[in-house]
Amino acid sequence: REELIERVLLSSMLNPGEQWQPFRHHGRTFTLEYRLRFRCDTNYYGPLCNKLCRARDDFFGHFDCDPSGIKVCKEGWTGPECRQ
């Protein structure tokens, strides 16, 4: 039979990134220290991970993505989708 020792509920905003954010829970029976980080899936950017940027070098565009998910044209290419 399993017994619940303590219940922990965290309500916090975590911004995506590589940096770990420390947290501490002071309960009635113990203190818990832990770290969390939230990372976006590959090719997704922004505070909600809802900005898609997939680097390409083909007919549809010639660009890379900066750390914010903004398209950066490859050398020699210009325009909104870096096709000129």
C-alpha positions in Angstrom: 0.0 0.0 0.0 1.4 3.4 -1.0 1.1 6.3 1.4 1.3 10.0 0.4 3.9 11.8 2.5 3.4 15.3 1.1 1.7 17.0 -1.8 3.5 19.7 -3.7 1.9 22.1 -6.1 3.9 24.6 -8.1 2.3 27.5 -9.9 5.0 29.5 -11.7 6.0 30.9 -15.1 9.0 29.2 -16.7 10.5 30.7 -19.7 12.1 28.3 -22.2 15.9 28.2 -22.1 18.9 26.2 -21.2 19.3 27.7 -17.7 18.0 25.6 -14.7 15.7 27.5 -12.3 16.0 26.5 -8.6 12.9 25.9 -6.4 12.4 24.9 -2.8 9.4 23.4 -1.1 9.2 23.7 2.7 6.6 21.1 3.8 5.4 19.8 7.1 7.5 16.7 6.9 10.4 17.6 4.7 12.2 20.2 2.6 12.6 19.5 -1.1 15.1 21.4 -3.3 14.9 20.9 -7.1 15.6 22.6 -10.4 13.5 22.9 -13.5 14.0 24.0 -17.0 11.7 24.2 -19.9 13.0 23.8 -23.5 11.2 24.2 -26.8 11.1 21.4 -29.3 13.5 21.6 -32.2 12.6 24.4 -34.6 10.2 26.1 -32.2 11.0 29.4 -30.4 9.5 32.1 -28.2 8.1 32.2 -24.7 5.2 29.9 -25.6 7.3 27.7 -28.1 4.8 28.6 -30.8 7.1 30.3 -33.3 8.2 27.9 -36.0 11.5 28.5 -37.8 13.1 25.7 -39.8 16.4 26.5 -41.5 16.4 25.7 -45.2 18.5 26.1 -48.3 16.3 25.2 -51.3 13.7 26.6 -53.7 11.5 27.8 -50.8 14.1 29.8 -49.0 17.8 30.2 -48.1 18.0 31.0 -44.4 19.1 30.0 -40.9 17.3 30.8 -37.6 18.7 32.9 -34.9 18.2 32.0 -31.1 14.9 33.9 -31.2 13.6 32.1 -34.2 14.1 35.0 -36.6 15.0 34.1 -40.2 18.5 35.2 -41.1 19.3 35.1 -44.8 22.3 33.0 -45.9 25.1 35.0 -47.6 24.0 36.4 -51.0 20.2 36.0 -50.4 17.6 38.7 -49.5 13.9 39.2 -49.2 11.2 38.0 -46.8 11.9 34.3 -47.4 15.5 34.9 -48.6 14.7 33.8 -52.2 16.2 36.8 -54.1 
